[in-house]
Structures are given as C-alpha cells and as structure tokens.
Amino acid sequence: MSLGRLGRLRERDPTVARFYDIQVQQFQGQVHRLTWEIAEPDKLRATFSGSYYLRSNRQDLSDEELWALYIMLTQVEEAFRALKSEPDLRPVSHRLDRRLEGHLCITVLAYHLLAGIQRRLRDRGNSHRWQTIRSRLATQLRVTVSLTNKQNERLYLRQTTDPEPFHLEVYRALGLAPKPLKTKRLKA
C-alpha cells in the first residue's frame, strides 16, 4: 500500500477516518508497516450507535407485532425484487388490460410459490436469503454430451450433475429428489 492510497481512503471515508490514529513506517519509499488504533473509542461508539425507530399509526399492535410486520414487509419487497429481475417479469409493456391482468396474476402466483418455498426452508432451519439459495442452486447443471458411435450415429446423453451438500440440504427440506431429472439417451 502506498501513502497515496491511504490518503485516498481517508478522503473517501472522512467520517470514520477521523476516529483512527494511523502510524505508517516506510522502507525505501514503500510502506513497510501500518498500525492503527481507535483514537477516541467513546466518541466512535456515540457517533455510530443508535436506535431503530418504526413509525406507525397502528395503535393496536405491540412492539413485537409491529417489528414482525416490518420484517414481513422487507421480505415481500425482497421477493418482488427477485421476481422482477430473475425471471424477466419486467418491463411490463402490455397494451391490453387482459394481458396486464395475466401478467399480474403470474407475478402474484410466483410470489406465493416463492413465499411457500422460503417458509418451508425456514421451518427446517434454512434461513438463507432467496438470492443466496438461487445462486447456489444454479451450480447444479443439466449437461448434454454428444457422441458418434461406430455406426456413425449421433448419440446424446443428458444428465444432471451430482448435487453438492448445500443442494442436498435444500432438496431434503423441500422433499425433492437430489437429481430431479433422470438421465436421457437420445439418438439423432
């Protein structure tokens, strides 16, 4: 690390940088050793500690119920973000009302499916975010290999790769087979 990089870091995050006392030892123009300590820990804690406030007009809810409602709202928002970006449900450019209603219906059905999957996983101890689950499950693939035999026939062999431990955990929680699709042999 050079002194210039350190300076740029301090410039980029001045709010935090002011609480650190940084000592730099150089050797032949290069940083040889870098040490730091928090200069004023009490001020640092006072500046960055705080409370989380939820404001609501619902007087009939306890603090716990209000927090649970807020958490549910964040989960619904996250699910709709995932549904909009992953299966390409956007942009909505329908000109006919019936198509728009169909699109909305499919989106709501997809949300209910997603919420059901997440609830079942949570009930079985898997609390990963949907984005994490989806990206990690995407590593199990369906692979097709093509071969030519002695009779000059083209053969295709399609099979699913072996599941990793994370895949097995999710499949068990959802009651699914580890290799949902059987191996297929095709002739062309």
Buried (B, 14 or more C-beta within 10 A) or exposed (E): EEEEEBEEEBEEEEEEBBBBEEEBEEEEEEBEEEEEEEEEEEEBEEEEEEEEEEEEEEEEEEEEEBEEEEEEEEBEEBBBEBBBEEEEBEEEEEEEEEEEEEBEEEBEEBBEEBBEBBEBBEEBEBEBEBEEBEEBBEEBEEEEEEEEEEEEEEBEEBBBEEBEEBBBBBBEBEEEEEBEEEEEEEEE
